[in-house]
Amino acid sequence: MDILRIILSVLLPPVGVLLQVGLTGHFFLNILLTLLGYIPGLIHAIWIIARR
């Protein structure tokens, strides 16, 4: 299942984080990071998925 989340995170980083942690602060932080730049949002999403 983590492979699917990582693939979704590459396409849309907030979707991978949403599937991993739900509607928490990490999800909203990831939306903010993705809006500021795709790469920071992607790094944060992969970090959240790999950490859990």
N, C-alpha and C positions, 0 to 999 in steps of 0.2 A: 504494500500500500504506500510506503514511503516513496517508491519510485514514481508512482502516479502523482503524488503531491509535488515532487521535485519537477516533473515535466510540466505540471500546471503552473508551478512557480516561475519557470522560465518564460512561459507565455504571458501569464498575468500574476505577478508576485502576491497581490492581496488574496487571490483565490486559494493559493496553497496555504497561506497562513490561516485563512478562515477555516479551511478544512481541518487544520491541525489544532487550533486553540479556540475557535469560535469567535464570538463578538466580544473580545476583550481589548485591553489597551494595546496589546501587540498588533492586533489587526488594524486599529486606527493609526498606530505609529507607522505601520507598513504602508498604508495608503498615503500618509504624509511623505514618507521617504520616496515612494514611487512617483508622486507628483513633483518632488524636487529633482528627481533624476531616476531613470530606470535602474541603473546599476546599484545605487544604495538600497533600493527596495528589493532587488533580487538578492543581494548579499544578506540582507536581514531575513528574508523569507527562507533562504537555504539554511541560515544559522538556526532559526527557530525550528525548522523541520529536523535538522540533524541533532539538535540538542535534546529533543524529546523522544 
